[in-house]
Amino acid sequence: MMEWVNFIIALGMAGAMAIMLARLFAGPTLYDRVLAANSFGTKTVLFLLVFSAIAGRQDAIDIALLYALINFVATIAILKFFRYRSLEIALAQMSLRKALDGEYEK
């Protein structure tokens, strides 16, 4: 009985992932696309957890947690790159540079 419930949940997650992919390609702005990619990654983690419950394998939980961490770091890196156009500049340096530029403009 529980296997059917998990299978239906997995199908629902696959449908939600398909919707997020459609939003990823149709998003009007960059931030909509990044949010859709992050949501797709979150749904992938949930799908992996449901799959591990269906298969009865506990090691897939570790893989899902690792994928969640990679998804989070990648989202932050993408947003930082598109805001500052570089991954080399630290956020503290950018705020200091903006503060100094603001002082020189006065």
Secondary structure, DSSP 8 states (H G I E B T S, - for coil): -HHHHHHHHHHHHHHHHHHHHHHHHH-SSHHHHHHHHHHHHHHHHHHHHHHHHHHT-THHHHHHHHHHHHHHHHHHHHHHHHHHS-SSS-HHHHHHHHHHHHHHH-
